[in-house]
Amino acid sequence: MSASRRLPNFSALRAFEAAARHENFSRAAEELRLTHGAISHQVRALEEDLGRPLFVRHGRQVKITHEAQQFAQFLGKTFDAIGTAADALRPAAAATAPLILAAPAWFAARWLTPRLGGFIELHPGIDLVLHTRTPPADLARAGVDAAIVFDLGRHPGMVVERLMDEKCYLVVSAHYSSGAHDPVLLSSELQGGELLRAVLAGAGEALLHHVVAAPEIAAGRLVRRPGAEQACAEAYYLVSPPGMAERPQVAALRRWLHDEIAAFQRQQSGTYPGRE
Protein backbone atom coordinates (compact mmCIF):
# COMPACT_ATOMS: atom_id res chain seq x y z
CA MET A 1 0.00 0.00 0.00
CA SER A 2 2.73 2.46 0.97
CA ALA A 3 4.63 1.94 -2.28
CA SER A 4 1.69 3.22 -4.35
CA ARG A 5 0.87 6.14 -2.05
CA ARG A 6 1.94 9.54 -3.39
CA LEU A 7 3.84 11.33 -0.65
CA PRO A 8 4.55 15.08 -0.55
CA ASN A 9 8.07 16.27 -1.31
CA PHE A 10 10.27 15.73 1.76
CA SER A 11 12.09 19.07 1.41
CA ALA A 12 8.75 20.85 1.25
CA LEU A 13 7.61 19.05 4.40
CA ARG A 14 10.78 20.10 6.27
CA ALA A 15 10.40 23.69 5.14
CA PHE A 16 6.74 23.75 6.17
CA GLU A 17 7.40 22.18 9.59
CA ALA A 18 10.15 24.69 10.39
CA ALA A 19 8.02 27.61 9.18
CA ALA A 20 5.09 26.38 11.26
CA ARG A 21 7.20 25.94 14.39
CA HIS A 22 8.67 29.43 14.13
CA GLU A 23 5.57 30.92 12.45
CA ASN A 24 8.16 32.91 10.56
CA PHE A 25 9.68 32.11 7.17
CA SER A 26 12.92 34.01 7.83
CA ARG A 27 13.72 32.08 11.03
CA ALA A 28 12.85 28.81 9.28
CA ALA A 29 15.27 29.78 6.51
CA GLU A 30 18.02 30.46 9.07
CA GLU A 31 17.47 27.07 10.71
CA LEU A 32 17.55 25.14 7.43
CA ARG A 33 20.25 27.37 5.90
CA LEU A 34 18.03 28.37 3.01
CA THR A 35 16.76 31.69 1.71
CA HIS A 36 13.42 33.22 2.66
CA GLY A 37 12.36 32.78 -0.96
CA ALA A 38 13.22 29.07 -0.93
CA ILE A 39 11.07 28.48 2.16
CA SER A 40 8.19 30.42 0.62
CA HIS A 41 8.50 28.44 -2.62
CA GLN A 42 8.56 25.09 -0.79
CA VAL A 43 5.53 25.98 1.32
CA ARG A 44 3.53 27.15 -1.73
CA ALA A 45 4.44 23.94 -3.55
CA LEU A 46 3.16 21.91 -0.60
CA GLU A 47 -0.05 23.96 -0.50
CA GLU A 48 -0.61 23.25 -4.18
CA ASP A 49 0.07 19.54 -3.62
CA LEU A 50 -2.37 19.37 -0.70
CA GLY A 51 -4.95 21.60 -2.35
CA ARG A 52 -5.39 23.99 0.57
CA PRO A 53 -3.67 26.99 2.17
CA LEU A 54 -1.46 26.26 5.18
CA PHE A 55 -0.81 29.87 6.21
CA VAL A 56 -2.81 33.07 6.19
CA ARG A 57 -0.52 35.74 4.76
CA HIS A 58 -0.46 39.43 5.65
CA GLY A 59 2.43 40.84 3.67
CA ARG A 60 5.57 39.14 5.05
CA GLN A 61 3.73 38.09 8.21
CA VAL A 62 2.16 34.63 8.26
CA LYS A 63 -0.21 32.82 10.60
CA ILE A 64 -0.68 29.09 10.39
CA THR A 65 -4.16 27.62 10.06
CA HIS A 66 -5.54 25.31 12.74
CA GLU A 67 -5.48 22.23 10.50
CA ALA A 68 -1.96 22.99 9.33
CA GLN A 69 -0.79 23.37 12.95
CA GLN A 70 -1.96 19.84 13.73
CA PHE A 71 -0.20 18.57 10.61
CA ALA A 72 3.01 20.37 11.60
CA GLN A 73 2.96 18.85 15.09
CA PHE A 74 2.59 15.38 13.58
CA LEU A 75 5.50 16.06 11.22
CA GLY A 76 7.70 17.25 14.10
CA LYS A 77 7.15 14.00 16.00
CA THR A 78 7.74 12.00 12.83
CA PHE A 79 11.04 13.76 12.08
CA ASP A 80 12.20 13.13 15.66
CA ALA A 81 11.33 9.44 15.30
CA ILE A 82 13.22 9.23 12.02
CA GLY A 83 16.27 10.82 13.62
CA THR A 84 16.17 8.42 16.56
CA ALA A 85 15.84 5.40 14.26
CA ALA A 86 18.71 6.64 12.09
CA ASP A 87 20.95 7.10 15.14
CA ALA A 88 20.25 3.50 16.15
CA LEU A 89 21.63 2.32 12.80
CA ARG A 90 24.94 4.13 13.20
CA PRO A 91 26.21 3.25 16.70
CA ALA A 92 29.86 3.58 15.72
CA ALA A 93 29.38 7.15 14.52
CA ALA A 94 27.28 8.02 17.57
CA ALA A 95 30.01 6.72 19.87
CA THR A 96 32.66 8.99 18.36
CA ALA A 97 30.53 12.05 17.55
CA PRO A 98 31.28 15.20 19.56
CA LEU A 99 29.21 15.96 22.63
CA ILE A 100 27.47 19.28 21.91
CA LEU A 101 26.54 21.09 25.12
CA ALA A 102 24.76 24.45 25.31
CA ALA A 103 24.64 26.69 28.39
CA PRO A 104 23.96 30.36 29.13
CA ALA A 105 27.15 32.41 28.77
CA TRP A 106 27.07 33.75 32.33
CA PHE A 107 26.67 30.28 33.86
CA ALA A 108 29.34 28.81 31.61
CA ALA A 109 31.82 31.56 32.50
CA ARG A 110 31.27 31.61 36.25
CA TRP A 111 30.60 27.95 37.10
CA LEU A 112 30.93 25.48 34.23
CA THR A 113 34.07 26.40 32.29
CA PRO A 114 36.43 26.51 35.32
CA ARG A 115 35.45 22.90 36.03
CA LEU A 116 35.45 21.42 32.51
CA GLY A 117 39.13 20.51 32.70
CA GLY A 118 38.18 17.80 35.17
CA PHE A 119 35.61 16.35 32.76
CA ILE A 120 38.14 16.32 29.91
CA GLU A 121 40.74 14.57 32.07
CA LEU A 122 38.17 12.03 33.22
CA HIS A 123 36.87 11.38 29.69
CA PRO A 124 39.72 12.02 27.21
CA GLY A 125 37.86 10.12 24.50
CA ILE A 126 34.91 12.55 24.50
CA ASP A 127 35.19 15.57 22.22
CA LEU A 128 33.19 18.20 24.10
CA VAL A 129 31.95 21.30 22.24
CA LEU A 130 30.44 24.03 24.43
CA HIS A 131 28.04 26.59 22.96
CA THR A 132 27.74 29.56 25.32
CA ARG A 133 24.42 30.91 24.16
CA THR A 134 20.77 30.72 25.03
CA PRO A 135 19.88 27.10 24.21
CA PRO A 136 17.68 26.84 21.11
CA ALA A 137 14.06 25.84 21.57
CA ASP A 138 14.52 22.76 19.38
CA LEU A 139 17.72 21.09 20.56
CA ALA A 140 17.54 18.10 18.22
CA ARG A 141 17.30 20.15 15.04
CA ALA A 142 20.06 22.46 16.28
CA GLY A 143 22.32 19.42 16.77
CA VAL A 144 22.60 19.96 20.54
CA ASP A 145 22.93 16.81 22.64
CA ALA A 146 22.26 18.47 26.00
CA ALA A 147 21.65 21.93 27.40
CA ILE A 148 21.98 23.37 30.87
CA VAL A 149 19.14 25.85 31.34
CA PHE A 150 18.04 28.12 34.15
CA ASP A 151 14.26 28.23 34.13
CA LEU A 152 11.16 26.48 35.49
CA GLY A 153 12.02 23.16 33.83
CA ARG A 154 9.02 23.07 31.51
CA HIS A 155 10.23 21.48 28.28
CA PRO A 156 7.55 19.19 26.81
CA GLY A 157 8.91 16.28 24.83
CA MET A 158 12.40 16.63 26.28
CA VAL A 159 14.21 14.57 28.91
CA VAL A 160 14.51 17.02 31.82
CA GLU A 161 16.57 16.49 34.98
CA ARG A 162 16.82 18.97 37.84
CA LEU A 163 20.45 19.70 38.67
CA MET A 164 20.61 22.42 41.30
CA ASP A 165 18.49 25.04 43.01
CA GLU A 166 19.60 28.67 43.09
CA LYS A 167 19.41 31.65 45.41
CA CYS A 168 20.27 35.33 45.22
CA TYR A 169 21.65 37.84 47.69
CA LEU A 170 23.06 41.35 47.76
CA VAL A 171 26.79 41.80 47.24
CA VAL A 172 29.13 44.77 46.96
CA SER A 173 32.77 45.27 46.08
CA ALA A 174 35.16 44.43 48.91
CA HIS A 175 36.66 47.90 48.38
CA TYR A 176 33.38 49.58 49.22
CA SER A 177 33.74 51.75 52.29
CA SER A 178 30.66 52.13 54.45
CA GLY A 179 29.62 55.76 54.71
CA ALA A 180 26.61 57.86 55.32
CA HIS A 181 24.89 56.60 52.20
CA ASP A 182 24.15 53.08 51.09
CA PRO A 183 25.56 52.03 47.70
CA VAL A 184 23.36 52.38 44.64
CA LEU A 185 21.29 49.28 43.88
CA LEU A 186 22.13 48.18 40.34
CA SER A 187 19.53 46.67 38.04
CA SER A 188 19.60 42.88 37.86
CA GLU A 189 18.21 42.74 34.32
CA LEU A 190 21.70 41.90 33.00
CA GLN A 191 22.43 38.96 35.30
CA GLY A 192 25.98 37.72 35.04
CA GLY A 193 28.98 39.28 33.24
CA GLU A 194 28.09 42.95 32.67
CA LEU A 195 26.37 43.35 36.07
CA LEU A 196 29.23 41.54 37.87
CA ARG A 197 31.83 43.84 36.33
CA ALA A 198 29.87 46.87 37.50
CA VAL A 199 29.76 45.60 41.07
CA LEU A 200 33.46 44.72 41.08
CA ALA A 201 34.22 48.21 39.80
CA GLY A 202 32.43 49.70 42.80
CA ALA A 203 29.44 51.07 40.88
CA GLY A 204 27.04 49.84 43.55
CA GLU A 205 25.47 46.77 45.08
CA ALA A 206 23.49 44.13 43.20
CA LEU A 207 21.41 41.03 43.69
CA LEU A 208 23.48 38.20 42.17
CA HIS A 209 22.98 34.49 41.69
CA HIS A 210 24.99 32.41 44.11
CA VAL A 211 26.95 30.66 41.33
CA VAL A 212 28.04 34.07 40.04
CA ALA A 213 28.86 35.63 43.40
CA ALA A 214 30.41 32.67 45.25
CA PRO A 215 33.78 32.57 43.39
CA GLU A 216 34.23 36.32 43.85
CA ILE A 217 33.36 36.11 47.54
CA ALA A 218 35.81 33.25 48.02
CA ALA A 219 38.52 35.31 46.28
CA GLY A 220 37.82 38.29 48.54
CA ARG A 221 36.65 40.57 45.74
CA LEU A 222 33.01 40.72 46.86
CA VAL A 223 31.29 40.70 50.24
CA ARG A 224 27.69 40.03 51.12
CA ARG A 225 25.48 42.89 52.20
CA PRO A 226 23.05 42.62 55.11
CA GLY A 227 19.77 41.05 54.17
CA ALA A 228 18.17 37.68 53.72
CA GLU A 229 18.91 35.57 50.67
CA GLN A 230 16.11 34.86 48.24
CA ALA A 231 15.31 31.44 46.81
CA CYS A 232 14.83 31.57 43.05
CA ALA A 233 11.73 30.06 41.50
CA GLU A 234 13.94 28.91 38.61
CA ALA A 235 16.54 26.17 38.90
CA TYR A 236 19.28 24.61 36.77
CA TYR A 237 18.15 21.71 34.60
CA LEU A 238 19.84 19.37 32.16
CA VAL A 239 17.66 19.06 29.05
CA SER A 240 18.17 16.57 26.22
CA PRO A 241 16.14 15.36 23.23
CA PRO A 242 14.83 11.82 23.79
CA GLY A 243 17.05 10.39 21.06
CA MET A 244 20.21 11.81 22.63
CA ALA A 245 19.59 11.57 26.37
CA GLU A 246 20.97 8.04 26.61
CA ARG A 247 24.08 8.57 24.49
CA PRO A 248 27.11 7.39 26.49
CA GLN A 249 28.60 10.89 26.24
CA VAL A 250 25.47 12.51 27.70
CA ALA A 251 25.27 9.89 30.45
CA ALA A 252 28.91 10.61 31.35
CA LEU A 253 28.19 14.35 31.41
CA ARG A 254 25.16 13.81 33.64
CA ARG A 255 27.18 11.79 36.18
CA TRP A 256 30.00 14.34 36.17
CA LEU A 257 27.61 17.25 36.68
CA HIS A 258 26.00 15.59 39.68
CA ASP A 259 29.42 14.92 41.22
CA GLU A 260 30.60 18.50 40.63
CA ILE A 261 27.39 19.99 42.00
CA ALA A 262 27.62 17.82 45.11
CA ALA A 263 31.23 18.95 45.64
CA PHE A 264 30.24 22.60 45.09
CA GLN A 265 27.43 22.37 47.61
CA ARG A 266 29.66 20.66 50.18
CA GLN A 267 32.25 23.39 49.70
CA GLN A 268 29.71 26.12 50.29
CA SER A 269 28.05 24.31 53.22
CA GLY A 270 25.58 27.11 53.76
CA THR A 271 28.03 29.80 54.86
CA TYR A 272 29.89 32.32 52.73
CA PRO A 273 32.90 34.52 53.48
CA GLY A 274 31.93 38.11 54.14
CA ARG A 275 28.40 37.29 55.23
CA GLU A 276 27.07 39.89 57.62
Sequence and secondary structure as in RCSB ss.txt:
>XXXX:A:sequence
MSASRRLPNFSALRAFEAAARHENFSRAAEELRLTHGAISHQVRALEEDLGRPLFVRHGRQVKITHEAQQFAQFL
GKTFDAIGTAADALRPAAAATAPLILAAPAWFAARWLTPRLGGFIELHPGIDLVLHTRTPPADLARAGVDAAIVF
DLGRHPGMVVERLMDEKCYLVVSAHYSSGAHDPVLLSSELQGGELLRAVLAGAGEALLHHVVAAPEIAAGRLVRR
PGAEQACAEAYYLVSPPGMAERPQVAALRRWLHDEIAAFQRQQSGTYPGRE
>XXXX:A:secstr
 GGGS    HHHHHHHHHHHHHT HHHHHHHHT  HHHHHHHHHHHHHHHTS SEEEETTEEEE HHHHHHHHHH
HHHHHHHHHHHHHT HHHHHHS EEEEE HHHIIIIIGGGHHHHHHH TT  EEEEES   S TTTTT SEEEEE
E    TTSEEEEEEEEEEEEEEETT    SS   B   TTTTHHHHHHHHTTS BEEEEHHHHHHHHHTTSEEE 
SS  EEEEEEEEEEE TTTTTSHHHHHHHHHHHHHHHHHHHHHTT  TT  
